[in-house]
Amino acid sequence: MQKDLLLTNLDALTGSGTALANSPIPFCIDQGDLWPGNVLIARPGGHHRFIDFGDAAWTHPFLSLMPLLFGCHRCWSLPGPFSDSLDHPSLQMITDSYLRAWTDYASLQELRDILSHALRLTPLRRSRALITNFKRATSADTHDLGPTPWSWLTAGTTAPSGLSTRSRRLT
């Protein structure tokens, strides 16, 4: 079933990969597992620290945003399914802050478009990491590892709906 779903959406996934490869945002070392548990909170006046670079890769830097947003959705027990919650003010704040850091490369609207492609492809990258993690995991670990790889792959067939309809707060 998942194979058929991926094959049905192969053109959209390929288009998103091409869009990321051709975007003005340079590839870099991407942490690959950015979620609240891998961010050490800064002391007042300090800087946040990121840990756990076991899934790091040379790739598009927007691919780490979806796991962070998903992790925040889960930790904060936000209402509704993740794919419908990108309009939530707390998640918008994270997204807006992230995109502002890239405005030297593209306009905010272009960044939103690029992000929509990254959100479509992130489940494929995340699934590979989760499959690797599940090889070493026990049943007690599955809660901390997040959704199953098949859930990520299913989510990857379309970009989350909230991104295209959200308010355009950045200026």
C-alpha positions, 0 to 999 in steps of 0.5 A, spaced: 500 500 500 505 505 501 509 503 495 503 504 491 502 511 494 509 513 493 509 511 486 502 515 485 505 521 488 512 520 484 511 526 480 510 531 486 516 528 490 520 528 484 518 536 482 519 537 490 526 534 489 528 538 483 525 545 486 529 544 493 535 542 488 534 549 484 532 553 490 537 559 492 538 556 499 545 552 499 545 545 501 549 544 508 550 539 514 543 538 516 542 536 523 536 531 521 533 529 527 531 536 530 526 536 535 525 539 542 529 533 545 535 535 541 535 542 543 538 544 549 535 551 552 539 557 553 540 560 559 538 567 559 542 571 554 545 565 552 544 560 545 540 554 544 545 548 543 543 542 538 545 535 540 545 528 536 548 529 529 547 521 528 542 523 522 546 529 520 547 529 512 549 534 507 542 536 504 537 542 504 537 545 511 529 546 510 528 538 511 529 539 519 523 543 520 518 538 519 520 534 525 521 540 529 514 542 528 511 535 529 515 534 536 512 541 538 505 539 536 506 532 540 510 535 546 505 541 547 499 536 545 496 541 540 489 539 538 488 536 531 492 532 527 499 535 525 498 536 518 492 540 519 496 544 525 501 549 521 496 554 522 497 554 530 500 560 532 505 557 536 507 553 530 507 559 526 512 562 530 517 557 529 516 557 522 516 564 521 523 565 525 526 559 521 524 563 515 526 570 517 534 567 518 534 565 510 531 572 507 538 574 504 537 568 499 530 569 497 523 573 499 519 570 504 514 568 499 519 564 495 521 561 502 514 559 503 514 555 497 521 552 498 519 550 505 512 546 502 517 542 498 521 540 503 515 539 508 513 534 502 520 530 502 522 530 509 518 524 511 522 520 506 528 522 509 526 521 516 523 514 514 530 512 513 532 514 519 527 511 523 527 505 520 535 505 522 533 507 529 527 501 529 532 496 527 536 497 534 529 499 538 525 495 543 518 496 543 519 501 549 523 505 545 517 506 540 514 512 543 520 516 544 522 515 536 515 518 534 511 516 528 512 509 525 516 510 518 510 508 514 506 514 518 512 518 515 511 516 508 504 516 508 504 524 510 510 525 505 505 524 499 502 531 500 505 537 503 501 539 510 495 543 508 496 549 513 502 552 509 499 554 503 493 557 507 496 560 513 496 567 514 502 571 511 504 574 517 511 575 515 513 582 512 
